[in-house]
């Protein structure tokens, strides 16, 4: 289902004038039409089902893409793509309650696709509401022409695209409020690294604390066993000749219980 849905979403107009700013109903009806065209009859789905499924899983793919971008930007000399991928999976799991990323095939389908990069830019701005394609939009729509890897811009909106096409408006190529420089991105990556290191230290401290508690518990158990053993030795050596029948019965019961606790392997 996911592969067909991703391809239908990508194929449903990569043109911003016709595509990502459509109203919900119209946009997802087109996606459903494309999806069902390539699906067996028993696997066809409504626009509402596909939209809800997309909105549930696309943000997860976006999170992993952000992890991968960070690892790609911070990769060491000579590090292979496979090694970068392994680190991206590890970071995603660490930042999402140890949950693994199971949608790599989805990510590979959309990675580098112009429409995905417009709707789900690498660094998200403040989110407001969902647009028709299922993504959170920023507080304003601006161009995302990434001619240089130096900046990450927000997506051009439908009205701006139409105005630009007609020559009635211009979209700034700089948009000082609409991009993040490498310095900001690097600062963010440094912050994430420090956060990861802090988490690791906290986990280490928690582990040491747990070991200390376990050690203390073992010591307490040993003390209790020593007391029981002393009691057992006294009961074994006591002279019961002068005991009444009731006293002897109590003595025997207590001795039997202590024997069972102290020497369980000796039971017949």
N, C-alpha and C positions, 0 to 999 in steps of 0.2 A: 504493500500500500504506500509506504513512505516514498519509495523511488518514483512511482508514478505521480504522486502528489507533488514532489519537488519539481519534476520535469514539467508538469502542467502549470505550476506556479511560475517557473522560469519562462515558459513559452507563452504565457498570457501577457503579451505586449511588454517588451522591454523598453518601449518608448514612454518617457514620463508624461507626454501629452495625452496618451491613451491609457496608460497602465496604472501606476501605483497610487494615483489620487482618485481613482474611481470610487463611487459610493460602495459601501459594503455589499449590498445585495447584488448589484450589477457586476462588481468585480468577481465575487465568489461564484456567481452563476457561470461566468465565463471559465473560471478555473475548473468547476465541476464538469462543465461540458467537455473540456479538453481531457480531464481525468477519465471520465466515463467512456470517452471515445476509444481509449486504449485499455479498457478493463473488461474482464468477463462479466456477463450479466449478473451473476451472483455476487460480484464484488463492487458493483457500482454504488456510489454514495451520493447523498444530497449535498448541496452547497453548505448548509449549516454544519453538517458532520465534518466535512473537510476543513472548514474554517476553524472549528473548535480544535480539531486535531492539530492543525498547523500552529495555532496560537499556543498550544500546550508544549510543543516540542521545538519550535523554531528558536525560542529564547535560550533553550539549553544548548543548541548548536552555536548560537551567538556567543554564549559564555565560553565554550571550548575554543571558538575561533579567537577570542581575546587571549586565552591562555597560550594558544599556539603562536600568535603574533608576538607576545612578550618573550617567549622562548626563542623565536626566530630572531628577534632584535638583539637578544642577549647571548646568542650562540657563540661558542668558543671556536677559535681557528681550527679547521680540520674536522669539526663535528659534522656527522652525516645527517641527512634528513630523517633517517630512522631514529637517531638519537634525540633529535629535536622533538620528534613525535612522542617518544617515550616520556620525555620530560614534561611535555604539554599534558599528557594523560595524567601524570603524577600530580601536577599542579592542580588540574581540574578536580581530581579526586580529593586532594587535601582541602580545597576551598569549598567543596560541596559535600561535607559530612561523610567522606570516604566512599562516596558513590562513584562507580566507574562511568566513563563516557561510552555509551553503546551505539552512538549514531555517527561513527566516523564515515560510513558510506554516504550519509546525508551531507556531511561537511565537505567531503571530496566533490560531491555533485555541485555544490554552490560556491566553493572556494574560487575566488577570482572572477566570478560572474558579475558583470556590471550592475545588473539589477539588484542582486544580493548586497553588493557593496553600497548601493544607494540607500536601500531600505534598512540595512543593518550595518552601518559604518563601523569600522574597527573600534573606535572610541565613541561611546554613546554620549550625547549631550543630555540635558535634563529632559526626562520623558514626560509627556503630557497625556495623549490619548492614542488609541490604536487607529492607524489608517486602514484603508480597505484591504491592503495586502497582508495585514496581520502584524505589522511592526509598530513599535512605539515611535511616534514622531517627536522631533525636537520642538522647542518653543517657537522656532521660526524655520521656514524652508529656504535653504540656500544651496548654491551649487556645490557639487562634490566631485568636481573634475580633478582627479588626483594625477596631474601631469608630473608631479614630483613627489617623491616619497617623504619629503620634508614636512608635509601637512596632511591632516585628515579633515575633510570638509563635510558639511551636512548636505542632504540631498536637495536638488532643485525641485521646486513645487510645480504643480500643473499650470497655474496661472503664469508663473515666471517663465516656464518653458514656452507657453503660447506667445507671451509678450516678446520673448527673445526671438522666436521664430518669425514673428511679424515685424521685427525691428523696432518695436515700440518701447522696449525696455532693455536694460542691460543688467547682467548679473556680474557683480564684482568678482574678479579673479582672486582677490585677496580676502575680503570679508573678515576683518580683524576679529569680529565677535563669533565667527563661525568655524574656526579651526584651532587645532592644538598643535603647537610646535613640538619639535623633537625634544627640546629641553623639558617641556611639561610631561611628555610621554616618558622620558627617561626618569624624571623625578617620581612619576607614578610607579614605574617599575621598581625603582629603589625602595619606595615605600612598601610595595608588595613583598620585596625580598626581606626587608626588615621585619615585616609582619610574620612572614613564614619562619624566620629565625626565632622570633619571640614565641611562636606557637611550639616550635621544636624544644626550646628551653623549658617552656611550661610543661610540655609532655614529659621531658626528662625529670623535672622536679617532681611531678606527680608520680612518676615511676619510682623514684627514690623514696618518696614518702610512703608509697604502698609497700615497698620492701621493708622499711623501718617498722611499719605496723605489723607486717607478717612476722618479722623477727621477734618483736615484743610478744606477739601472741604465742609463738613457739616457746619462748622463755616462760611465759605464764603457765602453759600446758605442762612444761617440765617440772615446775614448782609443785603443781597440783599432783602430778604423778609421784613425786618424791614423798609428799605427805601421805598419799594413799599407800605407798610402799612401806613407810614407817608403821602405819596403822596395821598393815597386813602382817608385818614381822612380829608386832606385839601380840596379835591374835594367835599367831602360830605358836608362839612360845609360852603363852599363858597356860597355867595349870587349871584345868576345868573339873578336876576331881570333886571339888566342893560345890560346884554349880548345881542348881536345881535343874529339873528337866526343862523348865521354861527358859532359864538363863542359857543352858547349853544349846537349845534350839535356836535362840537368837544369835548366839555366838557363831553357830554353824552357818546360819543364813548370811550373816555379815561377811564371814570368811569366804563363802562361796561367791558372793557378789564381787568382792575385791579380787579374787582369783580370776574371775571372768573378765574384769576390766583390765587388770595388769598383764594377764597372760592368755589372751584370746586364742593364740595358736596352740595352746596346750590342752584345749578342750577336747574331750573325746567324742 
